Amino acid sequence: MLLKKNIAVSSSGFIFNPSTGDSYTVNQIASEILELLKENKSIDEVKREILKNYEVDEKSLNEDLNDFLGHLRQLRLAEDGNA
């Protein structure tokens, strides 16, 4: 999954889409996921990084990450690319 190049993400979790003028706020973990996606990390690399840095079981991470990525697609902030 690729975060669209024009999407601005701040370290505080503020997301801005200049194409639409829409803005969003996400929590710390979501902000970290967005940064990893901006670095063109694969979904597997994102999962490894989150599992390493946070106390979360893999099943919960998979469910929550899939949900979050679905929201990014729905909001047109990301598109399928690397998996």
Secondary structure as GFF3:
##gff-version 3
##sequence-region A 1 83
A	DSSP	beta_strand	2	3	.	.	.	ID=ss1
A	DSSP	beta_strand	8	9	.	.	.	ID=ss2
A	DSSP	beta_strand	14	17	.	.	.	ID=ss3
A	DSSP	beta_strand	22	25	.	.	.	ID=ss4
A	DSSP	alpha_helix	28	38	.	.	.	ID=ss5
A	DSSP	alpha_helix	43	53	.	.	.	ID=ss6
A	DSSP	alpha_helix	58	74	.	.	.	ID=ss7
A	DSSP	beta_strand	78	79	.	.	.	ID=ss8
###
